[in-house]
Amino acid sequence: MTYMQAALTILAHAERLLTVPELTAVAVADGLVRPRGVTPDRTMSSVLYRRMAADPDAPIINRAGRFWLRERPLPQTEPVAYRTRPARHTRPSARHGASGHSETTSRRATTLPPPPLRLSSDVLRAVAAASVTRATELRPDAARTRCRARRRPRLSATGKAGGATRPTRRVGPSRDR
């Protein structure tokens, strides 16, 4: 399941607007997504914001950093102010150079908050069944194709079976002259 599909599933069953870390925590805790990196909340944020920027009729809306489904009415118990702290304004520091960005590309691992809600087992079963159905609809013979590809012998440059051969190492003139 993609991050977008997971967010839509979670927001369909949520009772209040959710932040990106909350959405990601529920998705990871319920096994809707399997993050490969150390910052799954940044991936979720990127997917949601890119979709909203690319599609003006996106199925999600954003209210002060919290997300909700466009087709559902907003909850009546919506708090007036979401943010308890003022927004942080940052300036580029001298150590980051003129661009304002650090030269390193490593990111700290994200600690997700406890999930604010748990999806019911019925919903999780339905999602799992739908993803299996979707996968078989896309490529019903995918497993058989992979097996055939593994069994097919590789041909070398000369056309003989037995795998690719390494190119012979070119030996220069002898230095024993």
N, C-alpha and C positions, 0 to 999 in steps of 0.2 A: 504494500500500500504506500502511496506517495505521501509526502508531508501535507499536501493540499487536501487529499482525500481524508487523511486522518483529522485535519483541522475541521473539515466540514462535518465529519461524523461526530466529533466531540461537541461542536457548537450546536448541532441538532438536538443534543441531549442536555445541554447546559441550562442552568436556571439564571445565570447572570453573565455579564460580559467578562471575558477572560483575557489575560495578558499573554504575551508570547511565552514566557517561562511556564506559566500555568498550562497552556495548551501543550507545550512540549513535554511537561512532566506527566500529564495524563496519557499522551500518546506513547511515551516510553514505558510507563508503568503498566499500561494495558497491552503492550506488545503490538501496537498498531504500526509503529515504525521501528526499524532497527538501525540506529545511528552508526555510521562508520567512523565518524570523527569525534573529537573531544568537545565540540561546541554545537550540539544539536539545536539549541535554541536560536543560534544565529542562522542556521539553515532554515528553520521554520520561519523566522522573521523575514529572511530574504525571499522565500517562496511567497509568503502572504503579501508583502509590500510590492513585489514585482508584479504579481497578478493584479493587484488593485491599480497599479500604475499603467499596466498594459491594457486592461479591460475596464472601461468605465461602468459596465454592468456586471462587475464581478459579484459572485454570490456572497461575499463577505464585505462588511463595512467596519470602519475603524472610528472609535470615539475615544479620544484622549489616550491612545495607546492600548485600548482594549478592543477586542474583536467580537463581532456578532454576525449572525446570518441576515442577509438583506431581506429574505422572505418572511422572517419572524418579526413580530412586533417587539420593540424594545421593552425590557422589564420595567414595571412601574416603580420598583424599589431601587432605581438607579441612583447612586450617590451623586451629589452635586459636584464635589471636587474629588477627582481620582488621585491626584498627586498630593502627597503630604509634604514633599520637599519642592522647592523651586527648581526649575530646569537649570542644569549645570552648563555654563558657557565656558568653553575652553579656548585657549589661545595656543598657537604653536609655540613650543618651547625651543630654546636654543639647541638643546641636545638632539632634537629630531631633524634639524636642518631647515631649509627654507620651505620644503613641502609640508612640514608639520607631521609627517608620518615617520614612524620608527623604521629603521632599516631591517629589523628582524621580522621574520614571518611567523614565528611560533606564537601560539595562543595558549592562554591558560585554560585548563579544563574547566568546564562550567559545572557548578553545583546547582542542580535543579531543586526548586522548592517542592515540598510534599504536594502530591496532586490534590486539587480542591474537590474533585469528584471522581467517582469510579463508575465506569460504564458497566451495565448489567451483563451477565453472562449470555443472555439472549442476543444482545446487540453484538457482542464480540463473536458469537457463533455465526450470526448473519453476515458480519463483515468478512469473516474467514471464508465462509461458503461463497460469498460474492467474489472475493479475490481469486479463489481457485477456479471458479467458473469463468471469470474474465481471462485468466491466464490460459485456460484451455481453448477459449474462443479465439484468442490471438494467434496461438500456434499449437494446434492440437497434436502435431507430430514432432514437436520440439525435442522430446526425450529420445524418440527413435532416431532423429536426425543426428543428434549428438553421439549416440552409440555407434551409428554407421560411420561417422567421421572418425571416431577413435579406431575402429577396426580397419579402416582403409589404409593400406601401406603407403608410406611416403615414398616418392620417387626422388632419386638423386639427380644431379645435373646430367648424368649420362643416361637417365631413363630407367635405371635398374632399381628394384625395390630394395629397401634396407635403410631408408632414412637419408637425410641430407648429409652429404660428405663435406668435410672442411676443405677449403681451398688449400692446395699444397703450398707449403711455405717456400718462397723463392729464396734460393741460396745464391749469394753473390760469389764473385770469384774468390778463389782460395787466397788466404793471406800468407801462405807458407812459401811464397816465392823466394 
